[in-house]
C-alpha cells in the first residue's frame, strides 16, 4: 500500500510509510504529509477489510488500557424482567468502543447475541427474550492497548414468566344499576349521544352492556372507561370480547397504555352475538397521537367507538386479555457489523472522558483534509496512522 498527499487534490506526492503490528492489527504510519488531501493505493489482489485513519501526535506515546467500569442495568440478580431490556453500563476511561455479549450460559458460550463497535454506554438488542429464563450479559471496553472487562465480569437476570390466566378487563357483572354503568363508561364529549343500559347476554344470561348511540353531527360516537387502578396487560397477546353491533357502522377499539393511545378497527361480517379476538399487533397509534412504543404494563383506559351515519346499538360483554403462546427467542435481522479499528497510542480521537469525540463535516488536521465523521484534532506532527483490520488485500483506490 502506498500513501500520497496533495495540497490541491491534483498533484500527488508519495510519502514515507512504516508498518508495525499492534494487538494483532497492522498499523501503517505515514509521515511528512505535504497538503490537506490524502490518497491510499493498494495493489491488484489486495483487500482492506476495515481501517481507521487517525492523527499521530509527536512522541506516539502508548495509550493505557481502558479504565474499570461497572455494569448498570439490568443489575446482577434481577428477576421478573419483562420484554427485552435496554442494557446500560458506566463509562470506561480511554475506551474507544465496547463489546456486548448476551448468552443463556454462565460462561457466555453459544451467545444469543454479540455486538461490537458500540460507542454509547447502552445497547438495546432487537430480539425477543424467552420468558422465565436466566440470561447472562457482559461488556468489554476496548482501545488500542487491549480490552478491559466490566465489574462484575458478567451479570445475570431472569425474565418474567408469561401470565397463566386471562385478565378480566370488564365482565359487566359489577354494575348494580344502569346509572353505575353510565358513570363508568362516559360518552366522548365530541361525538354523538350514547345511552348506557344493562342487559342480559343471550348466550350466558349474565350481565352485558348495551350502548344506544346516535352518529348525527360528527359522524361518530364513543364510550370511554377510565380505570380506577391501571391494569397490567404485559405478556398477553391481545383482547377478547363478545359483541353484537350493526355491520353498517365501523367499530373501533382503543386503549391508553403508559401514556400513549392505541386503536384498531374490528371488522364484523355478520350480525348477532359473536366472540372477537384482536391481537395487540393490530393496534397502532392514531394519527393525532404521534408515534410511540407499545408498553402494556400500565393501561389506564379503554374505549369503543362507532362511526358512520344514523343510529344503532352496541352490545359488549366479557372483555378480557388473551393468553400468549410461549415464544421462542427471535434473532434480530442480521446487519453488517463494522468493528472500529483500534486507535493508535495517544490518539486524540479518544476523548478525556473515555468516549469518542466526533464531529461531522470537512476539517483540516495538520494539512490533512478530513471529510465525513472524524475525531481527529489538528496534528502536532505532519503524520497519520492507518490501522488495518485484516491482512488480505483486493484491488481498490480511494481518495480522501
N, C-alpha and C positions, 0 to 999 in steps of 0.2 A: 504494500500500500504506500502511495506517495501522498504528501500533503503540500498543497500550494496555497499561497496567499496573494492578494492583489489589493491595490489601492483604489482601482476604478472598476473592477469586475471584468476587465477586458484583457489586461496584461497580467500574466500569472508568473510567479516565481516559486520554484520548488524550494521548500525549506528543510532544514536538517531535522531528522527524527531519530528517536531511540525507542526500543521496545523492551519492557520488563514484564514480569508476571507477579501479580499480587492477588493472594487469596483465590487462586485458580483462574483469574481473569487476565487477559492480555492488556497491558497498559502501554499505549503509544503516546510519546511526548513529542511535540513539535515546537521548535524554538525559532526565534528571530523572524516573527511574522512582519511583513512589510506593509500591510494595509488592513482594511476592515472587512475584507471578503475572504472566505475560506473554501477550498475545494479539496475533496477527497477522491482519489482514483485508485481502483484496485483491479487486479489482473483477471484475465479470462479464466473461468472455472472457480473463482473465489466467491465466498459469501460472507457478508457481515450480518449476523442474526440480530443483534441488538447492540446499541452503543450509546454512550453519553459523552458529550463534549463539555469540558469544564476548564476554568482558568487554573493555572498552576502558579501559585504565589512564590515569591523568592524564598529559597531555602527548602521548599517542598517538605515541610515538617510533617512527620507521621501523625495521623489522627488516632485518638484513643477509641476503644470500643464504646458502643452506646452505653449510657448510664443505666442503672437499675430502674425498674418501673413496676407498677402493680396492676393486676387485673382488677377491673371495677365491677361491671355488671354483665350477666348475672353473677352474683357473688358465689364463691365456693360453698357448696352445700345447699343452695337454694332449691326449694321444692315447689311444685304446683305452677311451674312456668307455663303460661298459655300462649299459644300461637308460636311464632318464631321471634325470639328476642333480637334486639339490636345489641351487639357486643361492644363494650367500651372498656378502655384502659387508660392509664396515665401516660403522660408524655415521657419519653426517654431522651435524655440529653444526647446530642450528636447523632440521633437516628436519622438515616436517610429515608428509610421506609420500614414497614412492618410486614411480617408474615403471620397469617392466621391459619389455625388448624382446628377442625371440628371432627370428633370421632365418637363412636359408641364404645370404644375401648380405652381403658385407663392408660395404656402405653401409646395411645394415639395411632395405632396401626389401623390399616384399612380406613383411612379418613373419609368421612362423608363429604367434606369439602376442605380444600386448601385454597388460600388466596395470598398472593404476594404483590408487592408494589403498592401497598396501602399507605398513603401519606397522611391520612387523618388518624385520629385515635378512636375510631369506631368503625364497625362493619356490620351490615345487615345482610345476611345470606338470603338469596332469593330462592328459598326452598321451604317445603313443609316438613316439620319435625314430627316423628311418630309420638303419639300420646303415651303417657305413663312409662316413659323410658329415660334411663340415665344417659346423659351426654357429657362429653369431656371436651374442653377447649383450651387452647394455648395461643400465645403470641410471642414472636421474637422481634426484637429491634435490630436492624441491620444497617451497617455502613461499610466503608472501605476497609476497616480493620477487622470486621467479622460480625458476629451476631451475639446478642445478649438476651437470655431468656427472661421471662417475667417472674414476678414473685406474687403468688406461688407459681411453680413451673407450669401447672395446669390447674384448672378449676372444673368442678363438676356441678351439674344441675339436673333436675328431673322434671320432665314435662308433666302437666296435669293429665289425669285420666279424663276421657270423654264422659259426659253425663250418661247415666244409665236409665234415666226415666225422663219422659217428656215433661216440660214445664207448662202448667196450665196458665195461660195468659188471662183468659176470662171465659168461664163456663156459664155465666149469667145466672148462676144459682144464688148469688149473694145479694140480690136486689129485692127488697121486700115489696116495693111499690114501683109504679111507673115513674113517679117523681124521682125516686132514687136512681133509676136508670137514666133519666133525663139529666140529673145533676152530674152523673159520671161521664156521659157522652154529650159534650157540648157541640152544637152546630157551629160550623165555621162561619164567622161573622160576615164574610164577604160573599157567601153562597146563598142558595135558596133555603127556604124554611124546611125544618125537619121536626117531626113529631115522633117521640120515642115511647114505645109501649112494650110490656112483657107479654109473650105468647107462648104456647106450648109447641115444642119441637114435634112435628107429626110422626117422626120415626121413633123417638125415645120417650116422648111425653114429658121430658124435662123442660126447664125454662129456657127460652130463647129470646133474642131481642128483635123487635120489629121497628124499622125506621121508615116512616112515610115521608117522602121528600117531594119537593117541587123545584124543578130546574129553571123556572122562569127567571128572567133577569140576566144573571151572569152565566147561565148555562151549566152550572154545577152546584152540587150540594155536598157537604161533608160533615161527619161527626167525629170528634176528637176526644180521646180519653187520655188525660194526664195521670200517670201513675203516682200514687202517694209515696211509694218506695220504688226506686229504679230496679228493674229486673235484669238479671244476668243471662243473656242468651248465648254466651260463648260455648262453643263445642257442638251446637245444634246446626242442622243443615238447612232449615227453613221453617215455614209456618204452615199449619194445617187448620182448616175451619170448615164448618158446614154452612152452606149458603143457598139462598133462593133469591134470585134477582131477575129483573127484566133484561133479557138478552139484547134489547134495543138500546140499552144505555151502557156506557163504559163504566167498569168497576175498577177502582184503583185502591191498592193497599199501601199505606205509608206508615213509617215509624221514625222516631228520633233516637239515635244512639250516639252516646259520647259527644253530644253537641252537634251532630250532623244529621240531616234529613235524608231518608232513602225511600224510594217508592217504585212500584211496578204496576202494570195493568194486568188484570186477570180476565182471561177470555172464557166466557161461558157459552157453550154451544147449544145447550138445552135448558129448558125451563125446569123448575121443580127443585126439591132439596137434593143437594149433591155435596160430596166432600171434595175439597180442593186442597192441594199441596203446592206451595210456592217456594222454590229454592232461593236461598239468600243470594246466590249468584245472579238471579234475575233482577235484583234490585239495583238501582242506580240513583245517584244524587239528582234531584230535579234541576232544570236549567237555572232557576233562580237561587239555588242553594250553594253553587260553587262546588269545586272538586274536593273530595275527602277520601280517607281510607276507612273502610268499614271496621268498626270496633264495637262488637256486640256486648261488651262487658257491662255497659250501663245504658239500658233502654229506658227512656223517661216518658214516652208517649207512643200511642199507635192510633191510626185513624183509617176510616173508609170514606172514599169519595165516589160520587156518581157524576157522570157527565152526559150531556145531550140536550134533549128538549122534552117538554111535557112533565109528567109526574110518574111516581111509581113507589114501590115498597121493596125495601131490602131487609131480608131476614138473615140473621147471623147467629151461630151457636158454636160452642166448644172450640174456641180459638186457643191453640197450643203450639209449642215448638215441636220440630221433627227431629228424632234421634239421627245422628250422623253415623255413617259407616266408618269403621276404623280405617284411617288412611294409611297407605304405605308412604315411606319417605319419598318425596319428589325432588329430583335434582333440578337445579336451575338450568335455563337454557345455556349450553356451552358458549362461551365467548373467549376470544383470544386473550391470553394473559401476557402482558408485557412486563417483564421483570426489569426494573431500572438497573442500569449499570451502576456499580458502586463508585461513589465519588472518590477522587484522589485524596491522598493525605493532605489535610489542611484546606480542602476545597471549600471556598466561601459559599458554595451553593447550599451547604448545611448551615442553618441559622443557629444563633447562640442558644435559643430555647429548645433546640433539638428537632424542630420542624424543618421543613424545606421551604426557603424563601422562593417565591415565584412571582415573576412579573411578565405580562404579556405584551407583545409588540416587537418593535425593532429597536435595538440599542447597540451601543458601541462599547466594547470592553478592551482597552489597551490596543486599539487599532483593529479589533476583530468585530465585524458586524454580526449580531445575533438576531435571527428572525424567528419568531414564534414564542414559545414559553420557555423561559430560562431563569435560572437562579444565579447566573454568573455576574459578579460585580467587576468593576474596572480592574484590569490586571496590574500587578506591581512588577510583572515581568512579561515581556512580549512572548508568551508561550501558551500553548493549550495542551490539555491532556485528553486523550481519547481512550475510554475504557471499552474494550470489545468483548462481548459475551459470546463465546462460541468460536471455535477455531476454523471451521470450514468456510471457504470463500467462493462467490459466484460473480459473474460479470456485472458491474454496476458503475455508474459515475454519478456523483451528487455534487451540486454546487450550493453552498450556503451563502 
